[in-house]
Amino acid sequence: MSTVESSSSAVQQPPSSTLPLLGDNQHSAASTSSSSSSSTSTSASASSSGVSVGVGVGVPLDAESSGEPPSKKQLLDPNAAASSSSSPGGGASLGSGVGSGGSGTHEKLAYRISTALCCAVCLDLPKTAMYQCQMGHLMCAACFTHLLADGRLRDQIATCPNCRVEISKSTASRNLAVEKAASELPSECQFCNKEFPYKSLERHEQHECQERPTKCKYHRIGCQWRGPFHETTEHERSCLHPKKSGYEVMAALEAHDVMIKEEKKMFNTLIDLLSYEKIIFNDLQMKPYRTDEYVHKLFYETARFSAFNQQWVVKARINNSQRDPHQSNERTITYQLILKTKTSTPMSIHFFALKGPFSDMKVSTQIYKHEFTETSTESDYYVLPLPDGTGVTGSTECNRMLANKGINFRLVFVNINKQ
């Protein structure tokens, strides 16, 4: 390099000038080599430290050295530019510092998205379906049916809590995009406080979480311990109930036997009823109506139907005709069987409600009995046994039924009179 520079400088000198001295050539070469070595060391230090000198943030060195303008992707995405300009030794350009707080940004973004997609009533992310009013306000399935049920109980039109526009099953619609987005957002486990995707949270809480509450395997013989799953093995190893005598565990076994006997009794009763000749069932629909009293009360009633050559009606009420049932979160449905025609002979009727082919009602089996005579044509009000188990409570199922225009079910009844 020094030879080329000296020769070029010699060519540019005028012919009348004398040639440079040897010392001048050496000084020029030394200065040129020192400048080139300093530039080399600067570029080496820059490449080793991962910082590009004289280059914009996020623009790789090769784009600057080649003279080509940076691509649009590199200008818009500093992280992509940083990754493309990183050195083989693990260094990165100055643009890599932009994404150093990426995890915190993602957490804030997930929180903001979950806040935007939450239900307008309970302020929680939907676990099942998500509905929206005509203006786009979101409501989870439980709150949506609760609003419709409240409207039914108040004898008013159900409205959106945000914009007060009318809502019903015909005007509201499912928002599948929100449901899919919510299923991918992280949600906190109620037991271990760790975050998991919303779609896998239920499986984690029921089967995988080490902090989920668990019973001792000896609870049937009286052990009342209940604790986190990871402590179950240690507790069962030191549990005293397996070491108790048979006399000491009899009390717990007797309480368990009572439950088994009740289930067995109902099963045997059902089998006995199926052996009778006069068995009939009807698929019915109860529709709401209100009384003409000062305080309008809500009832449900079916149309007349025939059974055993008689005319019957099923009637139901909410919370045993409570004055303001919409102010209570606990809701129950009770129903009665009414004989509409006169009978000359007493009729001993066993009856119970089932789901039926045209209904999605979740109902347990409970058999009731009433003796119908000329003076007793109405049975007592009996509880419609809605489930109160995992995931579904009786009040939730009651709200879902009240949100519908009618309640569909199958009624099975048996006449055990031998005549």
C-alpha positions in Angstrom: 0.0 0.0 0.0 2.8 2.4 0.9 4.6 1.7 -2.4 1.5 2.5 -4.5 0.9 5.7 -2.6 4.5 6.9 -2.9 4.6 6.1 -6.6 1.3 7.9 -7.2 2.6 10.9 -5.3 5.8 10.8 -7.4 3.8 10.8 -10.6 1.8 13.8 -9.5 4.9 15.9 -8.7 6.0 18.3 -11.5 9.0 17.2 -13.6 11.2 20.0 -12.3 10.9 18.9 -8.7 13.6 16.7 -7.2 12.9 13.1 -6.0 12.0 12.8 -2.3 14.6 11.8 0.2 14.8 8.3 1.6 13.8 9.5 5.0 10.7 11.2 3.7 9.6 7.9 2.0 10.1 6.0 5.3 8.1 8.6 7.2 5.3 8.6 4.7 5.1 4.8 4.7 5.2 4.7 8.5 2.3 7.1 8.8 0.3 5.3 6.2 0.8 1.9 7.8 0.0 3.3 11.3 -3.3 4.8 10.0 -4.2 1.6 8.3 -3.3 -0.4 11.4 -5.4 1.9 13.6 -8.4 1.6 11.2 -8.0 -2.2 11.3 -7.8 -2.3 15.1 -10.9 0.0 15.2 -12.9 -2.3 12.9 -11.7 -5.4 14.8 -12.7 -3.9 18.2 -16.0 -2.8 16.8 -16.7 -6.3 15.3 -15.6 -8.0 18.6 -17.7 -5.8 20.8 -20.7 -6.1 18.4 -21.1 -2.3 18.0 -21.1 -0.8 14.5 -19.2 2.4 14.1 -20.8 5.2 12.0 -23.8 3.0 11.1 -27.4 3.7 12.1 -29.1 1.7 14.8 -30.2 -1.7 13.5 -28.4 -1.4 10.1 -25.9 -4.2 9.5 -22.3 -3.5 8.7 -22.3 -5.4 5.4 -25.0 -3.0 4.1 -22.9 0.0 4.9 -19.6 -1.4 3.6 -21.2 -2.7 0.4 -22.7 0.7 -0.4 -26.2 -0.8 -0.8 -29.1 0.9 1.1 -30.6 -1.1 4.0 -33.7 -3.1 3.1 -37.2 -2.1 4.2 -37.4 -5.0 6.7 -34.2 -3.9 8.4 -35.4 -0.4 8.8 -38.8 -1.5 10.2 -37.6 -4.3 12.3 -34.5 -3.4 14.4 -34.4 -6.9 16.0 -34.2 -8.6 12.6 -31.5 -6.2 11.5 -29.6 -6.9 14.7 -29.8 -10.6 14.3 -28.6 -10.4 10.7 -25.6 -8.2 11.6 -24.6 -10.3 14.6 -21.0 -11.7 14.4 -20.3 -15.5 14.5 -18.8 -15.1 17.9 -22.2 -14.1 19.4 -21.9 -10.3 19.0 -24.8 -8.1 17.8 -25.2 -4.7 16.5 -26.5 -1.8 18.5 -30.0 -2.6 17.4 -30.1 -5.7 19.6 -30.4 -3.5 22.7 -33.8 -2.4 21.5 -35.3 -5.8 22.4 -33.7 -6.3 25.8 -37.0 -5.7 27.6 -39.0 -8.0 25.2 -40.4 -10.2 28.0 -41.7 -7.3 29.9 -43.3 -5.8 26.8 -44.9 -9.1 25.9 -46.4 -9.4 29.4 -47.8 -5.9 29.2 -49.2 -6.6 25.8 -50.9 -9.8 27.0 -52.4 -8.0 29.9 -53.7 -5.2 27.7 -55.2 -7.7 25.3 -56.8 -9.8 28.1 -58.3 -6.6 29.5 -59.8 -5.7 26.1 -61.2 -9.2 25.6 -62.7 -9.7 29.1 -66.4 -9.9 29.8 -68.2 -6.6 30.3 -70.1 -8.1 33.3 -67.7 -10.3 35.3 -64.5 -8.7 33.9 -63.0 -12.2 33.3 -61.8 -14.0 30.3 -64.3 -16.4 28.8 -63.9 -20.1 29.6 -66.6 -21.2 27.1 -68.5 -19.1 24.6 -68.3 -15.4 24.2 -71.3 -13.3 23.0 -71.5 -9.8 21.7 -74.3 -7.3 21.4 -75.1 -5.4 18.2 -72.6 -2.7 19.3 -69.8 -5.3 19.8 -69.6 -5.3 23.6 -68.5 -8.7 24.9 -70.2 -11.0 27.4 -69.3 -14.5 28.5 -71.9 -17.3 28.2 -72.6 -17.4 31.9 -73.2 -13.7 32.2 -75.2 -13.6 29.0 -77.6 -16.2 30.2 -77.8 -14.5 33.6 -78.8 -11.2 32.0 -81.5 -13.0 30.0 -82.7 -14.7 33.1 -82.8 -11.5 35.0 -84.8 -9.9 32.2 -87.3 -12.8 32.4 -87.6 -12.5 36.2 -88.1 -8.7 36.0 -90.5 -8.9 33.1 -88.2 -6.5 31.3 -86.2 -6.6 28.1 -82.6 -7.7 28.7 -80.1 -5.0 27.7 -76.3 -4.8 27.3 -74.7 -3.4 30.5 -72.6 -1.0 28.5 -74.7 0.5 25.8 -78.2 -0.6 27.0 -79.1 -2.0 23.6 -81.5 -4.9 23.6 -80.0 -8.4 23.8 -81.5 -11.7 23.1 -80.5 -15.1 21.6 -81.6 -13.8 18.2 -79.8 -10.5 18.3 -76.6 -11.4 20.1 -74.0 -13.5 18.3 -71.0 -15.6 19.1 -67.5 -14.0 18.6 -65.3 -16.9 17.6 -62.2 -14.6 17.0 -62.3 -13.4 20.6 -62.8 -17.0 21.9 -59.7 -18.2 19.9 -57.6 -15.2 21.0 -58.6 -15.7 24.6 -57.7 -19.4 24.5 -54.1 -18.4 23.6 -53.6 -15.8 26.3 -51.8 -16.7 29.5 -53.9 -17.1 32.6 -53.0 -17.6 36.2 -53.6 -20.9 38.0 -55.7 -20.4 41.1 -53.6 -22.9 43.1 -50.0 -22.4 42.1 -50.3 -18.8 40.6 -48.3 -19.8 37.5 -49.4 -18.7 34.1 -50.6 -21.1 31.4 -52.4 -20.8 28.1 -56.1 -20.3 28.8 -57.1 -23.4 26.7 -54.9 -25.7 28.9 -55.6 -24.1 32.2 -58.5 -26.3 33.1 -56.5 -29.5 32.4 -53.6 -28.2 34.5 -55.8 -27.3 37.5 -57.6 -30.6 37.5 -54.8 -33.1 36.7 -51.3 -31.5 36.6 -51.0 -28.8 39.2 -49.0 -29.9 42.2 -50.8 -27.4 44.5 -54.3 -28.5 43.6 -56.4 -29.5 46.7 -56.6 -33.3 47.1 -58.2 -35.6 49.6 -56.5 -38.4 51.4 -57.2 -41.8 49.9 -58.4 -42.9 53.3 -61.2 -40.3 53.4 -63.8 -43.0 53.2 -62.8 -44.3 56.6 -62.9 -40.9 58.2 -59.7 -39.0 57.3 -60.6 -35.3 56.9 -57.2 -34.2 55.6 -57.3 -32.0 52.5 -54.1 -30.4 51.1 -51.9 -29.9 48.1 -51.3 -32.8 45.8 -47.5 -32.8 46.3 -48.1 -33.5 50.1 -50.5 -36.4 49.5 -47.8 -39.1 49.5 -46.2 -37.9 52.7 -49.5 -37.6 54.5 -50.7 -41.0 53.4 -47.5 -42.5 54.7 -48.1 -41.1 58.1 -51.9 -41.2 58.2 -53.3 -42.8 61.3 -56.7 -44.0 59.9 -55.4 -47.2 58.3 -54.0 -48.2 61.7 -57.3 -47.7 63.5 -59.4 -50.6 64.5 -62.6 -51.7 62.7 -64.7 -50.3 65.5 -63.2 -46.9 65.1 -63.9 -46.6 61.4 -67.4 -47.9 61.6 -68.9 -44.4 62.0 -67.4 -43.2 58.7 -68.4 -46.4 56.9 -72.0 -46.1 58.1 -72.3 -42.5 56.7 -70.9 -43.8 53.4 -73.4 -46.7 53.5 -76.3 -44.3 53.9 -75.5 -42.6 50.6 -75.1 -45.9 48.9 -78.4 -47.2 50.3 -80.2 -44.1 49.0 -78.8 -44.6 45.5 -79.7 -48.3 45.6 -83.2 -47.5 46.8 -83.9 -45.2 43.9 -82.4 -47.6 41.4 -84.6 -50.5 42.8 -87.7 -48.2 42.8 -87.1 -47.3 39.1 -86.7 -51.0 38.2 -89.9 -51.8 40.0 -91.8 -49.0 38.3 -90.7 -50.3 34.9 -92.4 -53.6 35.7 -95.9 -52.0 35.8 -98.2 -52.1 32.9 -99.4 -48.5 32.9 -96.3 -46.5 32.0 -96.4 -43.4 29.8 -94.2 -40.5 28.9 -94.7 -37.1 27.2 -92.2 -34.7 25.7 -93.4 -31.3 27.0 -92.5 -27.7 26.9 -93.2 -25.2 29.7 -93.7 -21.6 28.6 -93.5 -18.5 30.9 -96.5 -16.5 32.0 -97.3 -13.9 34.7 -100.2 -13.6 37.1 -102.6 -10.6 37.2 -101.9 -9.9 40.8 -100.5 -6.6 42.1 -97.1 -8.1 42.3 -96.7 -10.1 39.1 -95.3 -13.6 39.7 -93.6 -15.6 37.1 -94.7 -19.2 36.4 -94.1 -21.8 33.8 -96.8 -24.1 32.5 -97.3 -26.7 29.8 -100.2 -27.1 27.5 -102.7 -29.9 28.3 -101.7 -33.4 27.5 -103.3 -36.8 27.8 -102.2 -39.7 30.0 -104.3 -42.6 31.4 -107.4 -41.1 29.8 -107.0 -37.9 31.8 -105.9 -34.4 31.1 -102.8 -33.1 32.8 -100.7 -29.9 33.2 -97.2 -29.4 34.6 -96.7 -26.1 36.4 -93.4 -24.6 37.7 -92.2 -21.6 39.7 -88.9 -20.0 40.5 -87.5 -19.8 44.1 -90.9 -20.9 45.5 -92.5 -17.7 44.2 -90.0 -15.4 46.0 -91.0 -11.7 45.8 -87.9 -10.6 44.0 -86.1 -13.7 42.7 -83.8 -11.5 40.5 -82.1 -10.2 43.6 -80.9 -13.7 44.6 -78.0 -15.5 43.1 -79.3 -18.9 44.3 -82.1 -20.0 42.0 -84.2 -23.2 42.0 -87.1 -24.5 39.9 -89.9 -26.4 41.6 -92.7 -28.1 39.6 -96.0 -29.8 40.3 -98.4 -32.2 38.4 -102.0 -31.0 38.1 -105.0 -33.2 37.1 -107.4 -31.1 35.0 -110.2 -33.6 34.7 -112.3 -35.3 37.4 -111.5 -38.9 38.4 -113.9 -41.3 39.9 -111.2 -43.6 41.4 -108.0 -42.6 43.2 -104.8 -42.7 41.1 -101.4 -43.3 42.7 -99.0 -41.7 40.3 -95.2 -41.9 40.4 -93.5 -39.3 38.1 -90.1 -37.8 37.4 -88.5 -35.5 34.8 -85.8 -36.4 32.3 -83.8 -34.6 29.7 -85.7 -35.8 26.7 -84.7 -35.8 23.0 -85.5 -32.2 22.3 -83.8 -30.6 25.3 -80.3 -29.9 26.5 -81.3 -29.6 30.1 -79.0 -31.2 32.7 -81.2 -32.8 35.3 -80.8 -35.6 37.9 -83.3 -38.4 38.5 -85.6 -37.9 41.5 -88.9 -39.9 41.7 -92.0 -38.3 43.3 -95.3 -39.7 44.3 -98.8 -38.3 44.7 -102.3 -39.7 45.2 -104.8 -38.0 42.9 -108.5 -38.0 44.0 -111.5 -35.8 43.4 -110.4 -33.4 46.1 -106.7 -33.6 45.6 -106.0 -32.8 42.0 -102.6 -31.0 42.5 -99.4 -32.4 43.8 -97.0 -30.6 46.0 -94.2 -28.5 44.4 -91.1 -30.7 44.1 -87.6 -29.5 43.3 -86.4 -30.1 39.8 -83.1 -31.7 40.6 -80.6 -29.7 38.6 -77.0 -30.7 38.9 -74.7 -29.2 41.5 -71.4 -30.8 40.6 -68.1 -30.0 38.9 -68.3 -27.1 36.6 -72.1 -26.7 36.7 -74.2 -25.5 39.6 -77.9 -25.6 40.0 -78.2 -21.8 39.7 -76.1 -21.8 36.6 -78.3 -24.4 34.9 -81.4 -22.6 36.2 -80.3 -19.3 34.5 -79.6 -21.2 31.3 -83.1 -22.6 31.3 -84.7 -19.2 32.1 -82.8 -17.6 29.2 -84.6 -19.8 26.8 -88.1 -19.1 25.5 -89.3 -22.4 26.9 -88.2 -25.3 29.0 -88.2 -28.7 27.2 -88.2 -31.9 29.1 -89.6 -35.4 29.2 -92.1 -36.4 31.9 -92.4 -40.1 32.8 -95.2 -41.2 35.1 -96.5 -44.6 36.2 -99.9 -45.5 37.5 -99.5 -48.3 40.1 -103.2 -48.8 40.7 -104.1 -52.5 40.1 -107.4 -52.4 38.4 
